[in-house]
Amino acid sequence: MSFLYEFWNFLKIRKKFWLLPILIMLIIFGGLIVLSQGSAVAPFIYTLF
């Protein structure tokens, strides 16, 4: 949890709030790939890329 606290402080101090949407999208796509491994949803995921 200290990593998240330090990352949030970095964003506040450096005014780099534009990094948040990028980070959120990376987390969503990463979770989607992990959850779709070996499932019936996998062919639909691959068509996105």
Contact map, one row per residue, 1 for C-alpha under 8 A:
1111100000000000000000000000000000000000000000000
1111110000000000000000000000000000000000000000000
1111111000000000000000000000000000000000000000000
1111111100000000000000000000000000000000000000000
1111111110000000000000000000000000000000000000000
0111111111000000000000000000000000000000000000000
0011111111100000000000000000000000000000000000000
0001111111110000000000000000000000000000000000000
0000111111111000000000000000000000000000000000000
0000011111111111000000000000000000000000000000000
0000001111111111101000000000000000000000000000000
0000000111111111100000000000000000000000000000000
0000000011111110000000000000000000000000000000000
0000000001111111000000000000000000000000000000000
0000000001111111100000000000000000000000000000000
0000000001110111111000000000000000000000000000000
0000000000110011111100000000000000000000000000000
0000000000000001111111000000000000000000000000000
0000000000100001111111100000000000000000000000000
0000000000000000111111110000000000000000000000000
0000000000000000011111111000000000000000000000000
0000000000000000011111111100000000000000000000000
0000000000000000001111111110000000000000000000000
0000000000000000000111111111000000000000000000000
0000000000000000000011111111100000000000000000000
0000000000000000000001111111110000000000000000000
0000000000000000000000111111111000000000000000000
0000000000000000000000011111111100000000000000000
0000000000000000000000001111111110000000000000000
0000000000000000000000000111111111000000000000000
0000000000000000000000000011111111100000000000000
0000000000000000000000000001111111110000000000000
0000000000000000000000000000111111111000000010000
0000000000000000000000000000011111111000000000000
0000000000000000000000000000001111111010000000000
0000000000000000000000000000000111111111110010000
0000000000000000000000000000000011111110010000000
0000000000000000000000000000000000011111010000000
0000000000000000000000000000000000111111110000000
0000000000000000000000000000000000010111111000000
0000000000000000000000000000000000010011111110000
0000000000000000000000000000000000011111111111000
0000000000000000000000000000000000000001111111100
0000000000000000000000000000000000000000111111110
0000000000000000000000000000000010010000111111111
0000000000000000000000000000000000000000011111111
0000000000000000000000000000000000000000001111111
0000000000000000000000000000000000000000000111111
0000000000000000000000000000000000000000000011111
